[in-house]
Amino acid sequence: MKHATTAYKFRPAIFTATLLFVFSISTFAHADGNELRVDGKRLNATMQHMKTFGINEAGGSNRVAYSGHNKDALAYLSSLMLESGLAPQIDVAGNLVGRRAGKVAGLAPVITGSHIDTVPNGGHYDGIVGAMAAIEVARTLHEADYVTDYPLEIIIWSNEEGGKTGSRSINGSVGDIARKRRRQPTVSHGLWSYISRK
């Protein structure tokens, strides 16, 4: 199967979810008397830096899941999560999950994010717009010391382009992986060991 080289694959669901999330944060901030606004220049700068992980001579991205470029990018995102007041970890499906506690105990988390892996010679914005925008929102909340009622989880889905391994885990489709994890190391162990050393 051939893939478009630098075409941006517009995914309405992810795009709409990100916009709604940013809008909801703005609404909460306005209701609380604060004027929280994300830093557009900083967001653009992080997206520009992200594309350096795996950029090739043709101008596309070779940030295939589990590759060195992909793992280096995950290490970068993990550091951004820490700066944004998130507690990062790798789950059993290989997703990078950054969690921020909420004010009200027992509430389910608000989840947002996207993927950063690409097809060979893929585009620079597919996936990373949702991922970097979500982290920028968390960064803005952290800098303003604004705590939402609900916990916040930003998830960087693992292997979205190669089989949607990470996003399928949200509905419990990784039972076999979880069972194997009890007996032997998995991708999640290797990824966390790698990015923790960066």
N, CA, C and O of each residue as an XYZ file, in Angstrom:
792
protein
N       0.833     -1.174      0.000
C       0.000      0.000      0.000
C       0.882      1.243      0.000
O       1.837      1.309      0.775
N       0.591      2.229     -0.846
C       1.354      3.463     -0.907
C       0.685      4.537     -0.060
O      -0.539      4.602      0.056
N       1.521      5.363      0.519
C       1.022      6.454      1.343
C       1.381      7.779      0.700
O       2.417      7.901      0.046
N       0.529      8.765      0.885
C       0.852     10.113      0.423
C       2.065     10.605      1.200
O       2.200     10.329      2.392
N       2.933     11.324      0.531
C       4.190     11.716      1.162
C       4.014     12.777      2.236
O       4.329     12.523      3.399
N       3.528     13.939      1.889
C       3.416     14.997      2.890
C       1.986     15.509      3.033
O       1.764     16.627      3.498
N       1.029     14.695      2.634
C      -0.373     15.126      2.727
C      -0.816     15.128      4.187
O      -0.504     14.205      4.939
N      -1.537     16.159      4.576
C      -2.084     16.235      5.925
C      -3.434     15.552      5.922
O      -4.347     15.957      5.202
N      -3.557     14.499      6.740
C      -4.808     13.755      6.815
C      -5.704     14.407      7.860
O      -5.499     14.251      9.063
N      -6.689     15.130      7.380
C      -7.595     15.855      8.277
C      -8.545     14.873      8.934
O      -9.274     14.155      8.249
N      -8.543     14.836     10.240
C      -9.414     13.933     10.975
C     -10.393     14.774     11.780
O     -10.044     15.285     12.844
N     -11.619     14.921     11.277
C     -12.596     15.815     11.912
C     -12.828     15.527     13.384
O     -12.973     16.457     14.176
N     -12.867     14.244     13.770
C     -13.177     13.905     15.158
C     -12.105     14.435     16.104
O     -12.416     15.033     17.134
N     -10.834     14.209     15.744
C      -9.736     14.667     16.599
C      -9.695     16.181     16.623
O      -9.530     16.784     17.684
N      -9.845     16.808     15.447
C      -9.796     18.263     15.347
C     -10.910     18.892     16.173
O     -10.681     19.848     16.915
N     -12.125     18.348     16.040
C     -13.278     18.883     16.763
C     -13.116     18.697     18.264
O     -13.436     19.594     19.043
N     -12.613     17.521     18.675
C     -12.422     17.260     20.103
C     -11.428     18.240     20.712
O     -11.629     18.733     21.822
N     -10.352     18.518     19.976
C      -9.340     19.456     20.475
C      -9.929     20.858     20.609
O      -9.698     21.538     21.609
N     -10.699     21.298     19.588
C     -11.307     22.624     19.646
C     -12.292     22.740     20.810
O     -12.321     23.746     21.519
N     -13.091     21.697     20.991
C     -14.059     21.715     22.088
C     -13.361     21.759     23.438
O     -13.816     22.428     24.365
N     -12.235     21.027     23.538
C     -11.496     21.015     24.789
C     -10.940     22.400     25.097
O     -11.086     22.896     26.213
N     -10.301     23.025     24.106
C      -9.749     24.362     24.297
C     -10.861     25.353     24.623
O     -10.694     26.219     25.482
N     -12.013     25.223     23.928
C     -13.147     26.113     24.180
C     -13.687     25.940     25.594
O     -14.045     26.912     26.259
N     -13.741     24.669     26.051
C     -14.283     24.426     27.389
C     -13.376     25.016     28.459
O     -13.859     25.553     29.456
N     -12.051     24.920     28.257
C     -11.120     25.513     29.212
C     -11.296     27.030     29.239
O     -11.278     27.647     30.305
N     -11.469     27.632     28.045
C     -11.664     29.079     27.968
C     -12.937     29.492     28.689
O     -12.978     30.528     29.353
N     -13.984     28.668     28.554
C     -15.256     28.965     29.214
C     -15.107     28.917     30.725
O     -15.596     29.799     31.431
N     -14.411     27.856     31.237
C     -14.198     27.741     32.674
C     -13.421     28.948     33.190
O     -13.739     29.508     34.239
N     -12.390     29.339     32.429
C     -11.534     30.442     32.864
C     -12.333     31.743     32.925
O     -12.199     32.523     33.868
N     -13.161     31.963     31.911
C     -13.965     33.198     31.865
C     -14.950     33.244     33.025
O     -15.167     34.289     33.639
N     -15.550     32.067     33.316
C     -16.514     32.003     34.404
C     -15.848     32.270     35.749
O     -16.494     32.751     36.680
N     -14.547     31.955     35.854
C     -13.825     32.130     37.103
C     -13.184     33.508     37.204
O     -12.517     33.811     38.193
N     -13.382     34.343     36.188
C     -12.833     35.688     36.207
C     -11.414     35.790     35.706
O     -10.821     36.868     35.751
N     -10.861     34.704     35.235
C      -9.494     34.716     34.713
C      -9.518     34.844     33.196
O     -10.517     34.547     32.542
N      -8.407     35.289     32.665
C      -8.271     35.371     31.210
C      -7.141     34.452     30.782
O      -6.034     34.909     30.502
N      -7.415     33.180     30.733
C      -6.409     32.203     30.321
C      -6.368     32.115     28.803
O      -7.395     31.931     28.151
N      -5.178     32.249     28.254
C      -4.999     32.108     26.811
C      -3.735     31.328     26.552
O      -2.695     31.574     27.163
N      -3.841     30.368     25.621
C      -2.642     29.612     25.266
C      -1.664     30.527     24.529
O      -2.058     31.536     23.946
N      -0.394     30.161     24.564
C       0.656     30.922     23.897
C       0.833     30.358     22.491
O       1.487     29.333     22.302
N       0.249     31.031     21.513
C       0.275     30.544     20.137
C       1.681     30.422     19.577
O       1.987     29.469     18.860
N       2.535     31.381     19.902
C       3.918     31.325     19.403
C       4.659     30.131     19.995
O       5.412     29.449     19.300
N       4.442     29.890     21.264
C       5.092     28.743     21.908
C       4.576     27.432     21.337
O       5.353     26.506     21.104
N       3.268     27.349     21.111
C       2.688     26.153     20.515
C       3.288     25.888     19.148
O       3.652     24.755     18.835
N       3.391     26.924     18.333
C       3.968     26.757     17.000
C       5.432     26.325     17.090
O       5.897     25.509     16.294
N       6.152     26.881     18.068
C       7.567     26.528     18.233
C       7.730     25.059     18.603
O       8.638     24.391     18.108
N       6.851     24.550     19.474
C       6.964     23.137     19.844
C       6.614     22.230     18.669
O       7.203     21.161     18.517
N       5.665     22.645     17.841
C       5.337     21.841     16.657
C       6.488     21.861     15.652
O       6.785     20.849     15.017
N       7.127     23.013     15.513
C       8.270     23.103     14.609
C       9.420     22.228     15.111
O      10.118     21.598     14.316
N       9.613     22.193     16.430
C      10.679     21.350     16.979
C      10.326     19.875     16.804
O      11.198     19.056     16.514
N       9.057     19.540     16.979
C       8.649     18.143     16.853
C       8.963     17.582     15.471
O       9.326     16.412     15.344
N       8.826     18.399     14.445
C       9.051     17.864     13.099
C      10.518     17.550     12.825
O      10.832     16.892     11.833
N      11.430     18.015     13.699
C      12.849     17.690     13.512
C      13.143     16.243     13.866
O      14.182     15.710     13.474
N      12.245     15.599     14.601
C      12.437     14.196     14.944
C      12.008     13.323     13.762
O      10.827     13.008     13.615
N      12.949     12.945     12.942
C      12.658     12.074     11.805
C      12.490     12.777     10.484
O      12.068     12.149      9.513
N      12.806     14.076     10.404
C      12.680     14.764      9.116
C      13.681     14.166      8.133
O      14.822     13.884      8.499
N      13.253     13.972      6.882
C      14.133     13.352      5.892
C      14.502     14.331      4.785
O      14.049     15.475      4.776
N      15.331     13.866      3.852
C      15.824     14.735      2.781
C      14.720     15.221      1.861
O      14.835     16.278      1.240
N      13.641     14.437      1.775
C      12.526     14.821      0.917
C      11.610     15.849      1.594
O      10.689     16.377      0.970
N      11.870     16.122      2.864
C      11.054     17.094      3.580
C       9.927     16.482      4.379
O       9.185     17.197      5.051
N       9.783     15.150      4.316
C       8.726     14.474      5.059
C       9.219     13.992      6.412
O      10.353     14.261      6.808
N       8.350     13.275      7.116
C       8.686     12.753      8.442
C       8.786     11.240      8.427
O       7.894     10.553      7.929
N       9.878     10.724      8.975
C      10.051      9.278      9.161
C      10.061      8.979     10.663
O      11.069      8.544     11.220
N       8.931      9.219     11.293
C       8.806      9.003     12.733
C       7.873      7.818     12.978
O       6.840      7.935     13.636
N       8.274      6.678     12.428
C       7.456      5.467     12.514
C       7.426      4.981     13.966
O       8.412      5.122     14.690
N       6.308      4.417     14.384
C       6.144      3.955     15.765
C       7.282      3.029     16.180
O       7.699      2.155     15.420
N       7.775      3.236     17.398
C       8.820      2.445     18.040
C      10.207      2.634     17.438
O      11.162      1.994     17.876
N      10.327      3.502     16.445
C      11.646      3.787     15.876
C      12.413      4.704     16.826
O      11.845      5.240     17.778
N      13.706      4.881     16.562
C      14.509      5.774     17.375
C      13.985      7.194     17.346
O      13.951      7.867     18.377
N      13.571      7.663     16.161
C      13.027      9.019     16.045
C      11.756      9.174     16.880
O      11.546     10.195     17.535
N      10.913      8.139     16.841
C       9.668      8.193     17.603
C       9.940      8.204     19.103
O       9.299      8.946     19.847
N      10.880      7.392     19.541
C      11.196      7.331     20.973
C      11.842      8.631     21.451
O      11.581      9.079     22.567
N      12.684      9.236     20.611
C      13.278     10.526     20.978
C      12.195     11.601     21.107
O      12.248     12.448     21.999
N      11.211     11.550     20.199
C      10.098     12.513     20.257
C       9.265     12.301     21.522
O       8.814     13.268     22.135
N       9.059     11.048     21.912
C       8.310     10.757     23.141
C       9.057     11.272     24.377
O       8.444     11.745     25.335
N      10.390     11.172     24.338
C      11.183     11.697     25.448
C      11.024     13.215     25.544
O      10.932     13.772     26.638
N      10.994     13.876     24.387
C      10.777     15.326     24.353
C       9.405     15.677     24.928
O       9.279     16.609     25.722
N       8.381     14.928     24.523
C       7.033     15.189     25.031
C       6.935     14.915     26.521
O       6.234     15.625     27.241
N       7.634     13.889     26.984
C       7.625     13.586     28.408
C       8.195     14.755     29.208
O       7.686     15.087     30.278
N       9.254     15.378     28.686
C       9.837     16.538     29.377
C       8.877     17.728     29.357
O       8.784     18.468     30.337
N       8.161     17.915     28.237
C       7.168     18.987     28.172
C       6.029     18.737     29.158
O       5.523     19.668     29.784
N       5.636     17.483     29.289
C       4.572     17.145     30.244
C       4.991     17.496     31.667
O       4.198     18.043     32.432
N       6.234     17.184     32.022
C       6.720     17.506     33.362
C       6.702     19.018     33.589
O       6.319     19.485     34.661
N       7.119     19.778     32.573
C       7.101     21.239     32.674
C       5.674     21.784     32.790
O       5.456     22.883     33.298
N       4.711     20.993     32.310
C       3.315     21.425     32.289
C       2.521     20.926     33.483
O       1.296     21.041     33.503
N       3.207     20.370     34.486
C       2.524     19.907     35.686
C       1.834     18.566     35.526
O       0.965     18.208     36.322
N       2.220     17.822     34.497
C       1.643     16.499     34.267
C       2.601     15.424     34.773
O       3.817     15.610     34.760
N       2.046     14.304     35.216
C       2.853     13.164     35.637
C       2.843     12.135     34.512
O       1.846     11.433     34.336
N       3.946     12.026     33.734
C       3.948     11.124     32.584
C       4.287      9.683     32.949
O       5.068      9.416     33.862
N       3.680      8.773     32.211
C       4.020      7.360     32.333
C       3.652      6.662     31.026
O       2.880      7.192     30.227
N       4.203      5.484     30.820
C       3.852      4.665     29.657
C       2.926      3.553     30.120
O       3.257      2.823     31.054
N       1.758      3.412     29.473
C       0.834      2.359     29.895
C       1.135      1.049     29.174
O       2.085      0.966     28.395
N       0.330      0.037     29.434
C       0.586     -1.304     28.911
C       0.544     -1.367     27.390
O       1.160     -2.251     26.795
N      -0.174     -0.442     26.748
C      -0.259     -0.438     25.281
C       0.831      0.417     24.639
O       0.880      0.538     23.415
N       1.700      1.007     25.448
C       2.761      1.845     24.901
C       2.370      3.295     24.719
O       3.117      4.062     24.111
N       1.204      3.693     25.238
C       0.795      5.097     25.165
C       1.560      5.917     26.201
O       1.810      5.448     27.311
N       1.930      7.141     25.833
C       2.487      8.085     26.798
C       1.309      8.850     27.397
O       0.587      9.545     26.683
N       1.122      8.722     28.699
C      -0.026      9.331     29.382
C       0.474     10.336     30.418
O       1.237      9.987     31.319
N       0.035     11.582     30.279
C       0.354     12.614     31.258
C      -0.900     12.953     32.042
O      -1.919     13.313     31.454
N      -0.837     12.842     33.364
C      -2.032     13.037     34.194
C      -1.857     14.232     35.124
O      -0.784     14.467     35.680
N      -2.930     14.964     35.267
C      -2.986     16.121     36.169
C      -4.209     15.948     37.060
O      -5.320     15.769     36.560
N      -4.018     15.998     38.349
C      -5.123     15.769     39.283
C      -6.130     16.912     39.241
O      -5.785     18.054     38.938
N      -7.380     16.582     39.551
C      -8.430     17.586     39.642
C      -8.764     17.899     41.083
O      -8.208     17.299     42.003
N      -9.676     18.840     41.281
C     -10.053     19.256     42.634
C     -11.024     18.285     43.294
O     -11.017     18.135     44.516
N     -11.858     17.624     42.494
C     -12.917     16.778     43.043
C     -12.508     15.312     42.945
O     -12.282     14.800     41.848
N     -12.414     14.649     44.067
C     -12.008     13.245     44.101
C     -13.078     12.352     43.469
O     -14.275     12.597     43.616
N     -12.628     11.319     42.770
C     -13.541     10.317     42.242
C     -14.105     10.587     40.867
O     -14.828      9.747     40.330
N     -13.799     11.737     40.274
C     -14.316     12.042     38.945
C     -13.444     11.402     37.867
O     -12.224     11.307     38.005
N     -14.096     10.969     36.797
C     -13.352     10.401     35.672
C     -12.577     11.510     34.972
O     -13.028     12.655     34.950
N     -11.416     11.191     34.399
C     -10.604     12.238     33.771
C     -11.159     12.711     32.436
O     -11.814     11.960     31.714
N     -10.884     13.969     32.127
C     -11.095     14.487     30.779
C      -9.868     14.067     29.977
O      -8.738     14.359     30.371
N     -10.086     13.379     28.848
C      -8.981     12.846     28.057
C      -8.895     13.574     26.724
O      -9.899     13.749     26.033
N      -7.698     13.992     26.373
C      -7.458     14.604     25.073
C      -6.053     14.212     24.609
O      -5.309     13.581     25.360
N      -5.690     14.578     23.395
C      -4.379     14.223     22.851
C      -4.498     13.690     21.439
O      -5.519     13.883     20.779
N      -3.470     13.027     20.980
C      -3.449     12.460     19.633
C      -2.221     11.564     19.530
O      -1.700     11.096     20.542
N      -1.763     11.327     18.308
C      -0.571     10.487     18.102
C       0.527     11.334     17.472
O       0.265     12.405     16.924
N       1.767     10.837     17.557
C       2.880     11.543     16.917
C       3.638     10.661     15.940
O       4.549     11.135     15.262
N       3.276      9.375     15.856
C       3.966      8.515     14.897
C       3.451      8.821     13.485
O       2.323      9.281     13.310
N       4.292      8.560     12.491
C       3.929      8.833     11.099
C       4.097      7.586     10.248
O       4.733      6.618     10.664
N       3.526      7.618      9.059
C       3.872      6.637      8.037
C       5.239      7.036      7.493
O       5.664      8.170      7.715
N       5.946      6.149      6.787
C       7.209      6.559      6.176
C       7.003      7.755      5.245
O       6.114      7.747      4.393
N       7.831      8.775      5.418
C       7.743     10.012      4.630
C       6.369     10.668      4.787
O       5.773     11.124      3.811
N       5.883     10.710      6.012
C       4.561     11.271      6.285
C       4.588     12.777      6.460
O       5.636     13.415      6.354
N       3.420     13.331      6.728
C       3.289     14.768      6.907
C       3.709     15.222      8.299
O       3.853     14.404      9.208
N       3.901     16.515      8.461
C       4.411     17.069      9.711
C       3.319     17.411     10.718
O       3.622     17.595     11.897
N       2.070     17.502     10.296
C       1.030     17.989     11.211
C      -0.005     16.940     11.585
O      -0.771     17.145     12.527
N      -0.045     15.832     10.878
C      -0.995     14.777     11.199
C      -0.653     14.217     12.576
O       0.412     13.630     12.767
N      -1.541     14.396     13.513
C      -1.313     13.879     14.858
C      -0.734     14.908     15.800
O      -1.271     15.121     16.887
N       0.367     15.562     15.400
C       1.050     16.414     16.373
C       0.265     17.678     16.707
O       0.479     18.261     17.770
N      -0.637     18.119     15.832
C      -1.445     19.300     16.162
C      -2.272     19.025     17.419
O      -2.291     19.837     18.344
N      -2.947     17.890     17.450
C      -3.753     17.537     18.619
C      -2.905     17.274     19.846
O      -3.281     17.660     20.952
N      -1.754     16.616     19.666
C      -0.874     16.294     20.785
C      -0.278     17.555     21.398
O      -0.319     17.738     22.615
N       0.280     18.429     20.549
C       0.955     19.622     21.058
C      -0.040     20.652     21.599
O       0.257     21.357     22.563
N      -1.225     20.738     20.976
C      -2.253     21.663     21.473
C      -2.718     21.251     22.866
O      -2.925     22.099     23.733
N      -2.879     19.956     23.075
C      -3.309     19.470     24.383
C      -2.277     19.792     25.461
O      -2.629     20.220     26.560
N      -1.000     19.583     25.138
C       0.061     19.881     26.105
C       0.138     21.381     26.371
O       0.387     21.798     27.502
N      -0.074     22.193     25.339
C      -0.043     23.645     25.529
C      -1.164     24.101     26.456
O      -0.966     25.015     27.256
N      -2.333     23.480     26.360
C      -3.432     23.816     27.275
C      -3.034     23.474     28.712
O      -3.255     24.267     29.626
N      -2.442     22.279     28.908
C      -2.003     21.888     30.250
C      -0.932     22.842     30.775
O      -0.911     23.181     31.958
N      -0.051     23.266     29.882
C       1.016     24.194     30.264
C       0.438     25.536     30.719
O       0.904     26.137     31.687
N      -0.578     25.982     30.004
C      -1.237     27.244     30.345
C      -1.941     27.149     31.698
O      -1.847     28.066     32.514
N      -2.643     26.047     31.936
C      -3.306     25.831     33.221
C      -2.282     25.792     34.360
O      -2.500     26.372     35.423
N      -1.172     25.107     34.123
C      -0.139     24.963     35.153
C       0.479     26.313     35.504
O       0.666     26.633     36.678
N       0.792     27.097     34.478
C       1.412     28.406     34.714
C       0.470     29.354     35.459
O       0.912     30.207     36.229
N      -0.831     29.191     35.218
C      -1.816     30.044     35.885
C      -2.240     29.479     37.244
O      -3.029     30.088     37.965
N      -1.693     28.292     37.581
C      -2.061     27.616     38.820
C      -3.567     27.401     38.899
O      -4.178     27.524     39.961
N      -4.152     27.076     37.740
C      -5.594     26.852     37.647
C      -5.860     25.343     37.676
O      -5.355     24.600     36.835
N      -6.651     24.904     38.649
C      -6.952     23.482     38.802
C      -8.409     23.228     38.431
O      -9.317     23.833     39.002
N      -8.622     22.342     37.486
C      -9.972     21.991     37.059
C     -10.602     21.022     38.060
O      -9.898     20.369     38.830
N     -11.928     20.935     38.044
C     -12.605     19.977     38.919
C     -12.234     18.545     38.539
O     -11.953     17.714     39.402
N     -12.236     18.274     37.242
C     -11.944     16.934     36.745
C     -10.445     16.743     36.530
O      -9.750     17.696     36.177
N      -9.937     15.532     36.737
C      -8.552     15.257     36.368
C      -8.393     15.404     34.855
O      -9.358     15.268     34.103
N      -7.186     15.679     34.428
C      -6.885     15.815     33.006
C      -5.860     14.760     32.610
O      -4.829     14.615     33.266
N      -6.140     14.033     31.550
C      -5.173     13.083     31.007
C      -4.911     13.417     29.550
O      -5.833     13.486     28.736
N      -3.645     13.624     29.234
C      -3.230     13.836     27.844
C      -2.554     12.557     27.385
O      -1.571     12.113     27.979
N      -3.087     11.972     26.326
C      -2.582     10.680     25.862
C      -1.980     10.820     24.468
O      -2.615     11.344     23.553
N      -0.751     10.347     24.323
C      -0.096     10.255     23.025
C      -0.228      8.796     22.604
O       0.488      7.923     23.093
N      -1.163      8.553     21.681
C      -1.500      7.182     21.294
C      -0.321      6.499     20.596
O       0.375      7.105     19.781
N      -0.118      5.249     20.928
C       0.990      4.469     20.387
C       0.594      3.767     19.082
O      -0.477      3.168     18.987
N       1.480      3.851     18.075
C       1.322      3.101     16.822
C      -0.027      3.329     16.152
O      -0.664      2.379     15.698
N      -0.460      4.573     16.089
C      -1.746      4.893     15.458
C      -1.716      4.617     13.964
O      -2.708      4.159     13.397
N      -0.593      4.889     13.324
C      -0.506      4.679     11.875
C      -0.297      3.216     11.502
O      -0.601      2.811     10.380
N       0.222      2.421     12.439
C       0.540      1.029     12.110
C      -0.451      0.014     12.636
O      -0.182     -1.185     12.575
N      -1.591      0.452     13.151
C      -2.566     -0.509     13.633
C      -3.433     -0.024     14.770
O      -4.248     -0.778     15.301
N      -3.259      1.269     15.159
C      -4.086      1.857     16.223
C      -3.996      1.075     17.526
O      -4.979      0.944     18.255
N      -2.790      0.551     17.813
C      -2.590     -0.220     19.042
C      -2.997      0.564     20.270
O      -3.711      0.054     21.133
N      -2.539      1.812     20.350
C      -2.777      2.597     21.550
C      -4.214      3.015     21.750
O      -4.763      2.856     22.840
N      -4.838      3.552     20.701
C      -6.205      4.055     20.858
C      -7.200      2.920     21.085
O      -8.242      3.131     21.705
N      -6.894      1.726     20.593
C      -7.798      0.596     20.826
C      -7.754      0.142     22.285
O      -8.674     -0.520     22.764
N      -6.678      0.504     22.984
C      -6.564      0.082     24.382
C      -7.611      0.754     25.261
O      -7.930      0.252     26.339
N      -8.148      1.883     24.810
C      -9.108      2.621     25.622
C     -10.407      1.836     25.818
O     -11.139      2.069     26.780
N     -10.693      0.889     24.887
C     -11.910      0.091     25.033
C     -11.612     -1.327     25.516
O     -12.462     -2.214     25.432
N     -10.384     -1.531     26.028
C     -10.045     -2.835     26.606
C      -9.574     -3.857     25.613
O      -9.606     -5.052     25.908
N      -9.129     -3.429     24.422
C      -8.718     -4.374     23.388
C      -7.254     -4.800     23.497
O      -6.662     -5.235     22.508
N      -6.674     -4.681     24.670
C      -5.277     -5.094     24.848
C      -5.164     -6.147     25.943
O      -4.168     -6.205     26.665
N      -6.195     -6.977     26.058
C      -6.191     -8.006     27.088
C      -5.011     -8.949     26.977
O      -4.395     -9.309     27.980
N      -4.695     -9.351     25.744
C      -3.577    -10.275     25.552
C      -2.260     -9.641     25.963
O      -1.407    -10.295     26.562
N      -2.097     -8.348     25.637
C      -0.864     -7.650     26.014
C      -0.746     -7.595     27.535
O       0.327     -7.827     28.092
N      -1.855     -7.285     28.198
C      -1.833     -7.177     29.654
C      -1.462     -8.509     30.305
O      -0.718     -8.541     31.286
N      -1.986     -9.605     29.754
C      -1.666    -10.907     30.322
C      -0.192    -11.248     30.122
O       0.453    -11.788     31.020
N       0.343    -10.925     28.926
C       1.760    -11.202     28.662
C       2.659    -10.363     29.552
O       3.757    -10.791     29.908
N       2.206     -9.179     29.913
C       3.026     -8.279     30.721
C       3.370     -8.899     32.066
O       4.425     -8.614     32.633
N       2.475     -9.754     32.581
C       2.737    -10.372     33.878
C       3.880    -11.384     33.789
O       4.493    -11.718     34.802
N       4.170    -11.876     32.566
C       5.166    -12.928     32.404
C       6.487    -12.433     31.834
O       7.521    -13.055     32.077
N       6.488    -11.329     31.081
C       7.717    -10.883     30.431
C       7.645     -9.390     30.135
O       6.560     -8.812     30.079
N       8.829     -8.758     29.941
C       8.834     -7.327     29.617
C       8.089     -7.051     28.314
O       8.067     -7.893     27.416
N       7.482     -5.876     28.215
C       6.735     -5.491     27.020
C       7.292     -4.205     26.450
O       8.241     -3.628     26.980
N       6.682     -3.765     25.354
C       7.079     -2.506     24.731
C       7.030     -1.366     25.735
O       7.893     -0.489     25.709
N       6.037     -1.362     26.621
C       5.898     -0.262     27.568
C       7.116     -0.142     28.474
O       7.556      0.967     28.778
N       7.669     -1.285     28.912
C       8.862     -1.251     29.751
C      10.029     -0.630     28.997
O      10.743      0.225     29.521
N      10.209     -1.077     27.753
C      11.325     -0.573     26.956
C      11.205      0.910     26.653
O      12.193      1.640     26.733
N      10.005      1.367     26.304
C       9.794      2.780     25.997
C      10.062      3.647     27.222
O      10.740      4.670     27.125
N       9.538      3.244     28.361
C       9.719      4.058     29.563
C      11.188      4.101     29.977
O      11.685      5.147     30.393
N      11.881      2.972     29.864
C      13.305      2.946     30.198
C      14.075      3.885     29.279
O      15.003      4.569     29.709
N      13.677      3.909     28.002
C      14.386      4.739     27.025
C      14.161      6.220     27.292
O      15.118      6.987     27.388
N      12.903      6.624     27.412
C      12.639      8.065     27.556
C      13.039      8.582     28.926
O      13.314      9.772     29.074
N      13.078      7.712     29.935
C      13.488      8.132     31.269
C      14.975      8.469     31.316
O      15.411      9.241     32.170
N      15.755      7.891     30.400
C      17.192      8.161     30.369
C      17.520      9.439     29.634
O      18.636      9.946     29.756
N      16.561      9.987     28.859
C      16.828     11.173     28.041
C      16.860     12.447     28.882
O      17.073     13.535     28.347
